[in-house]
Amino acid sequence: MDNTNKFTGKSSAYASSRPKYAEQFIQYLKNSAGLGLESIVADIGSGTGILSSQLLDIGCTVIAVEPNDDMRNTAEKLLGGNERFNSVKGSAENTALEDYSVNYITVGQAFHWFDHKKFKAECKRILKPGGKVILVWNSRVSSNKMIKENAEICQKYCPGFTGFSGGIKNMDSAVSNFFETKYEKKVFQNDLKFTKEKFIQRLKSASYMIPEDSPNYEAYISALENLFDKYQKNGFITMPNETKSYAGEIWDLNNKKIG
């Protein structure tokens, strides 16, 4: 399935309301995973450049690979002034990058949209020996009462809603099948604070968001506003959230590509 156009027209809402990844995760990349000044990172499915920006902040050279023109153009406007930022029109399955050209591959909030088998083959092609793949999500804490009610509203009004973040619930099985070998899972608390405007914008940035000319649009927005009013404190709502990452190699101990 081609997911390229799922976020067309949503780049403004995406860039303004989507959260950064937990600072502890970024420090983990720097201090434990080894990303830094000498690192060339392919950020695949880079969207509006949220993760790319954080990687630039720790000194990485970033090649942002994004197939959606709307999202990629927004990233270029936001990050194009940084000489270590490079933007490429490409997909997870066909990045257009050279063989063995990057030290790391990162994927923020996008792995669930990929053809995992084809993406893995592309990772093998572009990664240098010993390079790592790092998959990361900002994930709502699904047991929270407010988030459960939020999901019920989305289910009622949005026909394309299958769950938050493309319907992912537990990526451990898919990730294990992808790496086929040892990988490291980390979870960092990253609770998110929104004003009403940003909360609504966050939902508008979702792949399942219904168009403004939908007969249910006004009712959907009204339900989200009522949810905000129910749980807000001093004009803000706090969304329990975690940054979950999975980091591993796709090379075996004899320095041969796995698979």
C-alpha positions, 0 to 999 in steps of 0.5 A, spaced: 500 500 500 502 506 498 502 511 504 505 517 501 499 521 501 496 520 507 499 526 510 498 531 504 495 538 506 497 536 514 504 539 514 502 545 517 498 542 523 504 537 523 510 541 524 506 546 529 503 541 534 507 534 533 512 533 539 519 532 539 522 526 542 524 525 549 530 529 551 533 523 555 532 519 548 536 524 544 542 524 550 541 516 549 543 517 542 549 521 543 552 518 550 550 510 548 548 509 541 554 514 539 551 519 535 555 525 534 559 530 530 562 524 525 555 521 524 552 521 518 544 519 519 539 517 514 532 519 517 527 515 513 520 518 513 523 524 516 516 528 515 517 535 517 523 534 520 522 533 528 527 528 529 532 531 524 532 537 528 534 534 534 539 530 531 542 536 528 542 539 535 547 534 537 552 535 531 550 529 526 549 530 519 542 528 517 540 526 510 532 527 511 529 522 506 521 523 505 516 521 499 511 526 501 512 533 497 508 537 502 512 534 508 519 535 505 518 542 503 516 544 510 522 541 513 526 544 508 523 551 510 525 550 517 531 546 517 534 548 510 539 553 513 543 548 516 549 546 512 549 539 515 541 538 513 540 534 506 533 533 503 532 527 499 525 525 495 525 518 497 521 512 500 523 507 506 524 502 500 527 506 495 531 512 499 536 514 492 542 514 497 548 511 495 551 504 497 554 503 504 553 511 505 551 512 512 553 510 519 546 510 522 538 510 520 533 513 524 525 512 523 521 517 527 513 515 528 514 512 521 516 504 521 509 502 521 507 505 514 513 501 511 514 495 507 518 492 513 522 487 508 523 492 503 525 497 508 530 492 511 533 490 504 534 498 503 537 498 510 542 493 508 544 497 502 545 504 505 548 502 512 556 502 513 558 495 516 556 496 524 551 501 523 545 501 527 538 502 525 534 506 530 526 506 530 522 511 535 515 513 537 512 518 541 506 513 544 500 515 548 499 511 554 493 507 552 491 506 559 489 513 561 482 515 561 483 521 557 486 518 552 481 512 552 476 517 551 480 521 545 480 514 542 473 513 542 471 520 539 476 518 533 473 511 532 466 515 532 467 520 527 473 518 523 472 512 518 480 511 517 481 511 525 484 504 527 488 506 533 493 512 534 500 512 530 497 508 525 494 502 529 500 500 533 499 497 539 505 493 541 511 493 536 515 488 539 514 483 534 514 487 528 521 490 531 524 483 533 522 480 526 525 486 523 532 486 526 532 478 527 538 479 532 539 483 539 536 490 539 535 494 545 529 497 547 528 503 551 522 507 554 523 514 556 517 518 559 515 524 555 508 527 557 506 532 553 502 539 554 497 542 550 493 548 549 486 547 546 489 550 540 495 545 539 491 539 542 486 540 536 492 541 531 495 535 534 489 531 532 488 535 525 495 532 523 493 525 524 493 520 518 485 519 519 483 526 520 477 527 516 476 533 511 473 540 513 467 538 508 466 532 511 458 532 514 461 530 521 467 535 521 464 540 526 461 535 530 468 531 531 472 538 533 466 540 538 467 533 541 475 534 541 474 541 544 469 538 550 474 533 551 479 538 552 475 542 557 473 536 561 480 535 563 484 541 562 487 545 568 489 552 567 488 552 560 492 546 559 491 538 558 497 533 559 497 527 555 501 521 558 506 519 553 512 515 552 518 515 547 519 508 545 526 506 541 529 500 538 536 500 536 540 494 533 544 492 528 542 488 521 549 485 521 551 478 524 558 477 528 562 475 522 560 482 519 556 479 514 549 482 512 543 478 516 538 475 511 
